[in-house]
Amino acid sequence: MSVNSSNIISKMAAKNLFIAASILLTTNSYAENSVTTAIDGVVAQGTQVEFIRDKFEGTEGPTSLPDGGFIFTETRANRVIRIAEDNTASTYFENSNGTNGIAFTKKGEIVSVQNLKPQVGVVYPKGSEKVWADNYQGKPFQRPNDLVIDKSGGVYFTDIGVLPKGEITEPARPAVYYVKADGKITQLITDVERPNGVQLSRDEKTLYLANTAGEYVLSYPVLGNGKLGARKEFAKLAGYEKGETGFSSGADGLAIDDEGRVYVASNKGVEVFDDKGKALGIIPIPQKPQNLAFAGKDKKTLYVVGRGAAYKIATLTAGFKGRIK
């Protein structure tokens, strides 16, 4: 073997070793337990962000179960996953029609926004499926994303506006809707670029909306009968930054705790605000989060999912106990 050939092989081996090490480092960075700085009433100094598992095929729609368990949607695998308190994962149900966001009715049925065939309605228990809506004024939904259910059983849900490939020629526009089990649907918001996570305040007098493309979490007074008041810029997001496709906050899922604080999954991690929109701090997450929910028997565990991974954080204040999520 020539000296030149030997040098080339050595350089290739070194390069491959570097690539392998980089991949290993990246993988391990998702699995490491990061720690938080103190956020008054939210997390204590040094609280671990505990890694549960990764390599899930999509991570969305987290919510608590009535028994204290935690479920989320494995969107690309078309199923819903349950995480037990000991961090073991199991299939909750299969064939979810691409379920993303989840809510429970008073009867214990799961209402979800679904994406294989874009629609909203009951997806579980099996045999109880019912479509509440799959279009607005004859125009099919694009990609229903998240939802929250109110005390009357009505559902606020977002359609983020990602057009399915090659099928729909005239879809409904990106929007926020309100629908009930009888199929009556109202289009509430059409002036937000990327409406994503949606949540209600504890008293259900305010609707919070995450705009993935924007700098602010938005809020709207709830007027009742499927009507909202004027839009407000509720909270400014530290995660608003320039990426490959332009500026975005990455704002996705929303959750509230029992004292009305608002938790937002963003480019920076989990951003926490008081009920007036004042920034309180950020919980760092090894992978960029997509969605989050409080669960556990006392609802003092914040579960965070994103980019195929799941984490949990012990909190000082419980999640809102007046609603499952």
C-alpha positions in Angstrom: 0.0 0.0 0.0 1.4 3.4 -0.9 1.9 6.2 1.6 -0.7 8.3 -0.1 -3.3 5.4 0.1 -2.4 4.9 3.7 -3.0 8.6 4.5 -6.3 8.6 2.7 -7.5 5.6 4.6 -6.4 7.1 7.9 -8.2 10.4 7.1 -11.4 8.5 6.1 -11.2 6.4 9.3 -10.8 9.6 11.4 -13.7 11.3 9.6 -16.0 8.2 10.2 -14.9 8.1 13.8 -15.8 11.8 14.2 -19.2 11.3 12.5 -20.0 8.3 14.7 -18.9 10.3 17.8 -21.1 13.2 16.7 -24.1 11.0 16.2 -23.5 9.4 19.6 -23.2 12.8 21.3 -26.3 14.1 19.6 -28.3 11.0 20.7 -27.0 11.1 24.2 -27.8 14.9 24.5 -31.5 13.9 24.0 -31.2 11.3 26.8 -29.4 13.4 29.4 -31.3 14.8 32.3 -30.9 18.6 32.2 -31.7 20.7 35.3 -33.8 23.8 35.9 -33.1 27.1 37.5 -35.7 28.1 40.1 -39.0 29.5 39.0 -41.0 30.7 41.9 -44.0 28.4 42.5 -43.2 26.4 39.4 -39.9 24.4 39.8 -37.2 24.3 42.5 -33.6 25.1 41.8 -31.8 22.0 40.2 -35.0 20.1 39.5 -34.2 17.4 36.9 -35.8 17.4 33.5 -36.0 13.6 33.4 -35.6 11.8 30.1 -38.2 9.0 29.6 -37.6 7.6 26.1 -37.0 8.7 22.5 -37.5 7.2 19.0 -41.2 7.6 19.1 -42.8 8.2 15.7 -44.2 11.6 16.3 -45.0 13.2 19.7 -48.1 15.3 20.1 -51.4 15.6 22.0 -50.3 14.9 25.6 -53.0 14.7 28.2 -53.6 13.1 31.6 -55.8 10.2 32.3 -58.4 10.2 35.0 -56.4 7.6 36.9 -53.3 9.8 36.9 -51.7 8.2 33.9 -50.4 10.1 30.9 -51.0 9.6 27.2 -49.8 11.2 24.0 -50.3 10.6 20.3 -47.6 8.9 18.2 -48.9 10.6 15.1 -46.8 8.9 12.3 -47.4 5.5 13.8 -51.2 6.2 14.0 -51.6 5.2 17.6 -51.8 6.6 21.1 -49.2 5.8 23.8 -49.5 5.5 27.5 -46.6 6.3 29.8 -46.8 4.9 33.4 -45.3 6.5 36.5 -42.4 4.1 36.2 -41.7 5.4 32.7 -42.8 2.3 30.9 -44.5 2.8 27.6 -47.4 0.8 26.2 -50.0 1.2 23.4 -53.2 2.8 24.6 -55.0 2.2 21.3 -54.2 1.8 17.6 -55.7 3.2 14.4 -56.2 6.7 15.6 -56.8 8.2 12.2 -53.7 10.3 12.7 -54.9 11.8 15.9 -53.1 14.8 17.2 -54.7 16.8 20.0 -56.9 15.0 22.5 -59.7 15.9 25.0 -62.1 13.9 27.1 -65.8 14.3 27.2 -67.8 14.0 30.4 -68.7 10.5 29.3 -65.0 9.6 29.2 -64.9 9.5 25.4 -61.8 10.8 23.6 -62.4 13.6 21.2 -59.5 14.3 18.9 -58.4 16.3 15.9 -57.4 13.8 13.2 -55.2 14.1 10.1 -55.2 10.9 8.0 -58.7 12.0 7.1 -58.8 15.5 8.4 -61.7 15.8 10.9 -62.6 16.3 14.6 -64.8 13.9 16.6 -64.8 10.9 18.9 -62.0 8.4 18.2 -62.1 6.2 21.3 -63.5 3.9 22.7 -63.5 1.8 19.6 -67.1 1.3 18.3 -68.0 4.8 19.6 -66.4 6.8 16.8 -68.3 9.8 15.6 -67.4 12.6 13.2 -68.3 16.0 14.5 -67.0 18.0 11.6 -64.7 17.4 8.6 -65.2 20.7 6.7 -66.3 24.3 7.1 -68.9 25.5 4.6 -68.0 22.7 2.3 -64.3 23.3 2.3 -62.3 20.4 3.9 -59.9 21.0 6.8 -56.2 21.0 6.0 -54.4 19.8 9.2 -56.4 20.0 12.5 -53.7 20.4 15.2 -54.8 21.0 18.8 -58.0 21.4 20.8 -59.5 22.1 24.2 -62.9 21.2 25.5 -65.1 23.5 27.6 -67.5 22.8 30.4 -70.5 22.6 28.0 -68.8 20.0 25.9 -67.8 22.3 23.0 -64.4 22.0 21.4 -62.1 24.9 20.3 -59.6 23.5 17.8 -57.0 24.8 15.4 -56.3 24.1 11.8 -52.6 25.0 11.3 -53.0 25.2 7.5 -50.5 22.7 6.1 -52.0 21.6 2.8 -52.0 17.8 2.3 -50.1 16.8 -0.9 -52.0 16.8 -4.1 -55.6 16.1 -3.0 -57.4 19.3 -1.9 -57.8 22.1 -4.3 -59.8 24.5 -2.2 -59.3 23.8 1.5 -60.5 25.8 4.5 -58.0 28.4 5.5 -55.8 28.3 8.6 -58.2 29.1 11.4 -59.6 28.4 14.9 -63.0 26.8 15.1 -65.6 26.0 17.8 -67.7 22.8 17.3 -70.1 20.7 19.3 -71.2 17.1 19.1 -74.2 18.0 17.0 -71.9 19.2 14.2 -72.6 22.9 14.6 -69.4 24.7 13.8 -68.3 28.3 14.0 -65.1 29.8 12.5 -63.7 32.1 15.1 -60.2 33.3 14.0 -58.7 33.6 10.5 -56.0 36.2 10.8 -53.3 34.2 12.5 -50.5 32.8 10.3 -49.9 29.5 12.1 -52.6 28.8 14.8 -51.2 25.9 16.8 -51.7 25.2 20.6 -55.0 26.3 22.1 -56.0 26.4 25.8 -58.6 28.0 28.1 -58.1 29.9 31.3 -59.3 28.3 34.6 -62.6 30.3 34.5 -63.0 29.7 30.7 -63.3 33.5 30.2 -60.1 33.6 28.1 -58.9 31.6 25.2 -55.1 31.4 24.7 -53.6 30.7 21.2 -50.1 29.9 20.2 -49.0 31.3 16.9 -46.0 29.3 15.7 -45.0 32.0 13.2 -45.5 34.9 15.7 -43.7 36.6 18.6 -46.7 36.4 21.0 -49.1 34.0 22.6 -52.4 35.6 21.8 -55.5 35.8 24.0 -59.2 36.4 23.4 -62.1 37.1 25.7 -64.6 34.2 25.5 -68.1 35.8 25.0 -70.0 32.5 24.9 -72.1 30.8 22.2 -69.0 30.2 20.1 -67.9 33.9 20.0 -64.7 35.6 21.0 -63.8 39.2 21.7 -60.8 41.3 20.4 -57.4 39.7 20.0 -54.7 40.7 22.5 -50.9 40.1 22.6 -50.8 38.1 25.9 -47.2 37.1 26.3 -44.0 37.9 24.4 -42.0 34.7 23.6 -38.2 34.5 24.1 -38.2 31.7 21.5 -38.9 34.1 18.6 -35.9 33.9 16.4 -34.7 33.6 12.8 -34.5 30.1 11.4 -34.1 28.5 8.0 -37.6 29.5 6.9 -37.7 33.0 8.5 -38.7 34.2 12.0 -40.7 31.9 14.3 -41.2 31.4 18.0 -41.9 27.7 17.5 -44.9 28.2 19.8 -46.8 24.9 20.0 -48.6 23.3 22.9 -50.1 25.2 25.9 -50.9 24.1 29.4 -52.1 25.9 32.6 -51.5 25.2 36.3 -53.8 25.5 39.2 -52.8 29.1 39.8 -53.4 30.2 36.2 -49.9 30.3 35.0 -49.5 29.6 31.2 -46.8 27.1 30.0 -45.7 27.3 26.3 -43.6 24.9 24.3 -41.3 27.1 22.2 -37.9 27.2 20.5 -36.3 28.0 23.9 -38.0 25.2 25.9 -41.0 25.6 28.1 -41.7 29.3 28.7 -43.7 30.1 31.8 -45.9 33.2 32.3 -48.2 34.4 35.0 -51.9 34.9 34.3 -51.2 38.5 33.2 -48.6 37.4 30.7 -45.5 38.3 32.7 -42.5 36.1 31.9 -41.4 34.0 34.9 -38.7 31.8 33.4 -37.9 29.0 31.0 -37.6 25.2 31.7 -34.8 23.9 29.4 -35.7 20.7 27.4 -32.9 18.7 25.6 -35.1 18.4 22.5 -37.2 21.3 21.2 -40.6 20.6 22.7 -43.9 20.3 20.8 -46.5 19.9 23.5 -47.0 19.4 27.2 -49.5 18.5 29.9 -49.7 18.0 33.7 -50.4 14.5 34.9 -49.9 12.1 37.8 -52.3 11.5 40.7 -51.6 14.9 42.2 -51.0 16.6 38.7 -47.6 17.8 39.9 -45.7 16.2 37.0 -45.3 18.2 33.8 -44.8 15.9 30.9 -43.2 17.3 27.8 -43.0 15.7 24.3 -41.2 16.7 21.1 -39.2 15.4 18.2 -39.7 11.8 19.1 -38.8 12.1 22.8 -40.6 12.4 26.1 -39.6 14.0 29.4 -41.1 14.8 32.8 -40.5 17.5 35.4 -41.6 17.6 39.1 -43.4 20.9 39.7 -44.3 22.8 42.9 -47.8 23.7 41.7 -50.2 21.2 40.3 -51.7 21.5 36.9 -55.3 22.9 36.7 -57.5 20.2 38.3 -60.8 21.5 36.8 -60.0 20.0 33.4 -58.1 16.9 32.4 -55.5 18.9 30.5 
